[in-house]
């Protein structure tokens, strides 16, 4: 009889404690509209945009397991680089160019924004120039950039302010440059959930200051590699 009382007591304790423990690891669906739902998480779980929730066979009805650290794509870091060395046949003049650009920002699914930096160096016979610039970018994604989405596309824009230093012989001059560009952008995630290959086709307008001011404009194609985390 004592054994039976102990067994009943153990069962009652388990029924009292275990539901609370299980509930702390579950998310509760508050409202459903089609395939979309509003989900309430426990106090000890902080949901993130793009977070995965596993559902399917082997789980009790209505139970869910939140996927922590499943490639949330909340932040962006990356850029592009190029180096060229070209020679003009008529004058045997060689021109070397190094172009580096990078960005760091935030991804909100339909919108991405943040800061960017650029370094451009060109060297030719008798002269060289260095351009250092900072600015910002903004992307609008027609397909939201969320975890699990392999192809994202939309529109993008950039604004950049740069200082240009040019050395010709022993003389050095400086100027400023304002650059604006906008157009279509596409991000492809072929290597998994976090690494994206990006391509842009934009219209660029650039105003060059200094002793002789000038403007340049036209279509530009760009490519780069970016990491989301």
matplotlib code that plots the C-alpha trace (Angstrom):
import matplotlib.pyplot as plt

x = [0.0, 2.9, 4.3, 1.1, 0.9, 4.4, 3.7, 0.5, 2.4, 5.2, 2.7, 0.9, 4.2, 5.2, 1.8, 2.2, 5.9, 6.3, 3.6, 5.2, 8.6, 7.3, 5.3, 8.4, 9.8, 6.7, 5.3, 1.6, -0.3, -2.6, -4.1, -4.1, -4.8, -4.2, -0.6, 0.4, 0.1, 0.8, 2.9, 3.6, 6.9, 7.8, 9.5, 12.9, 12.9, 13.6, 12.3, 14.2, 13.1, 13.7, 13.9, 12.8, 10.1, 10.1, 6.8, 5.8, 5.7, 6.8, 5.5, 2.4, -0.5, 0.3, 3.8, 6.7, 10.5, 12.1, 15.2, 17.8, 20.7, 19.3, 20.8, 18.6, 20.1, 19.6, 23.0, 25.0, 28.7, 30.7, 31.8, 33.6, 37.2, 38.8, 42.3, 43.2, 46.4, 45.9, 48.3, 47.4, 49.0, 49.4, 51.4, 52.6, 51.1, 50.2, 47.3, 46.8, 43.5, 42.5, 38.9, 37.6, 34.1, 32.4, 29.1, 27.7, 24.0, 20.7, 18.2, 14.5, 13.2, 11.7, 14.2, 18.0, 20.0, 23.4, 26.7, 29.3, 32.9, 35.0, 38.7, 39.8, 43.4, 44.7, 48.2, 49.6, 52.8, 53.6, 50.5, 48.4, 45.1, 43.5, 39.8, 38.3, 34.6, 31.8, 28.0, 24.9, 22.8, 19.1, 17.5, 13.9, 13.3, 10.3, 11.0, 11.7, 15.2, 14.3, 16.0, 15.5, 14.8, 17.4, 16.7, 16.0, 15.5, 14.3, 15.6, 18.7, 20.2, 23.5, 24.9, 28.6, 30.8, 34.5, 37.8, 40.2, 43.9, 45.9, 49.7, 51.3, 55.1, 55.8, 52.4, 49.4, 45.8, 42.6, 38.9, 35.6, 33.2, 29.4, 28.0, 24.4, 23.2, 20.1, 18.6, 17.9, 19.6, 19.5, 20.9, 21.5, 22.3, 24.0, 26.3, 23.7, 21.6, 24.1, 26.4, 25.0, 26.3, 25.0, 24.5, 23.4, 22.6, 22.4, 22.3, 25.2, 25.4, 28.7, 29.7, 33.4, 34.7, 38.1, 39.7, 37.7, 34.3, 32.6, 29.8, 29.7, 26.7, 25.7, 24.8, 27.1, 27.1, 28.3, 29.0, 30.0, 29.9, 28.0, 27.5, 24.3, 24.2]
y = [0.0, 2.4, 1.7, 2.6, 5.9, 6.8, 6.0, 8.1, 11.0, 10.8, 10.8, 13.9, 15.8, 14.9, 16.1, 19.3, 20.2, 18.8, 20.8, 24.0, 22.8, 21.8, 24.9, 27.0, 25.5, 25.9, 28.7, 29.5, 30.3, 33.3, 33.9, 32.2, 33.7, 31.2, 30.0, 33.0, 33.1, 35.3, 33.3, 34.1, 32.9, 32.2, 34.9, 33.1, 33.0, 36.1, 35.7, 37.2, 38.0, 35.0, 32.6, 29.1, 27.1, 23.4, 21.7, 18.3, 14.6, 13.3, 16.4, 16.7, 18.7, 22.4, 22.0, 23.9, 24.1, 27.5, 27.3, 29.5, 30.7, 29.2, 31.9, 34.8, 37.3, 40.2, 41.9, 42.4, 42.7, 42.3, 44.1, 43.8, 44.2, 44.5, 45.1, 45.9, 46.7, 47.9, 49.2, 51.5, 50.2, 53.6, 55.2, 52.1, 53.8, 51.4, 52.2, 50.2, 50.4, 49.0, 49.4, 48.3, 48.8, 47.5, 47.8, 47.0, 47.2, 45.8, 43.5, 43.9, 41.5, 43.9, 46.7, 46.7, 49.8, 50.8, 52.5, 51.9, 52.8, 53.0, 53.2, 53.7, 54.0, 54.5, 54.9, 55.8, 57.1, 60.3, 60.5, 58.7, 59.4, 58.1, 58.3, 57.6, 57.9, 57.1, 57.0, 54.9, 52.4, 51.3, 48.3, 47.5, 43.8, 42.8, 39.2, 39.6, 38.6, 36.0, 32.8, 30.0, 32.3, 31.5, 34.3, 37.9, 40.8, 44.4, 48.0, 49.6, 53.0, 54.4, 57.9, 58.5, 61.5, 61.1, 63.0, 62.7, 63.4, 63.5, 63.6, 64.6, 64.8, 66.9, 68.7, 67.4, 68.6, 67.6, 67.6, 66.2, 63.9, 63.3, 60.0, 58.9, 55.7, 53.5, 50.6, 46.9, 44.5, 40.7, 38.5, 34.8, 32.4, 29.4, 28.4, 28.1, 30.5, 33.2, 33.9, 35.8, 36.7, 40.1, 41.7, 45.3, 47.2, 50.9, 54.3, 56.4, 60.2, 61.6, 65.2, 65.9, 69.1, 70.7, 73.3, 72.0, 70.6, 68.0, 65.4, 61.8, 59.5, 56.2, 52.6, 50.5, 46.7, 45.7, 42.4, 41.4, 38.8, 39.5, 37.6, 37.7, 36.8]
z = [0.0, 0.8, -2.7, -4.3, -2.4, -3.4, -7.0, -7.0, -5.4, -8.0, -10.9, -9.4, -9.1, -12.6, -14.0, -12.0, -13.0, -16.5, -18.3, -17.1, -18.3, -21.7, -22.0, -21.5, -24.7, -26.8, -28.9, -28.9, -32.1, -31.4, -34.8, -38.2, -41.6, -44.4, -44.1, -41.9, -38.1, -35.1, -32.7, -29.0, -27.6, -24.0, -21.9, -22.1, -26.0, -28.0, -31.6, -34.6, -38.1, -40.3, -37.4, -38.4, -36.5, -37.1, -37.5, -38.8, -37.9, -34.5, -32.7, -30.6, -32.0, -31.8, -30.6, -32.1, -31.7, -32.2, -34.3, -32.6, -34.7, -37.9, -40.1, -39.3, -41.9, -39.5, -40.3, -43.5, -44.1, -47.3, -50.5, -53.8, -55.0, -58.4, -59.8, -63.4, -65.2, -68.8, -71.5, -74.3, -77.5, -79.2, -76.4, -74.4, -71.3, -68.5, -66.1, -62.9, -60.9, -57.5, -56.5, -53.1, -51.6, -48.5, -46.6, -43.2, -42.3, -41.3, -43.0, -42.2, -44.9, -47.3, -46.5, -46.1, -45.2, -43.7, -44.3, -47.0, -47.7, -50.9, -51.8, -55.4, -56.5, -60.0, -61.3, -64.7, -66.1, -64.3, -62.1, -59.5, -57.7, -54.5, -53.7, -50.3, -49.8, -47.3, -47.7, -47.3, -49.1, -49.2, -50.7, -51.3, -51.8, -53.8, -52.5, -48.8, -47.7, -45.1, -43.9, -46.5, -49.5, -52.2, -54.7, -53.6, -56.0, -56.0, -56.2, -54.6, -54.2, -52.9, -52.1, -51.6, -50.7, -51.5, -51.4, -54.3, -54.1, -57.4, -57.6, -60.9, -60.7, -57.5, -57.6, -55.6, -56.0, -54.2, -55.1, -53.9, -55.6, -55.1, -56.4, -56.6, -58.2, -58.3, -60.2, -59.9, -57.6, -57.1, -54.3, -54.8, -51.9, -53.7, -50.8, -48.0, -45.9, -45.2, -48.1, -51.0, -54.5, -55.4, -58.8, -59.6, -62.8, -61.9, -63.4, -61.9, -61.7, -60.4, -59.9, -59.7, -58.0, -58.0, -60.3, -63.3, -62.3, -64.4, -64.3, -65.5, -65.8, -67.3, -66.7, -64.5, -63.7, -60.3, -58.5, -55.0, -52.2, -48.9, -45.6, -43.6, -39.9]

ax = plt.figure().add_subplot(projection="3d")
ax.plot(x, y, z, "-o")
ax.set_aspect("equal")
plt.show()
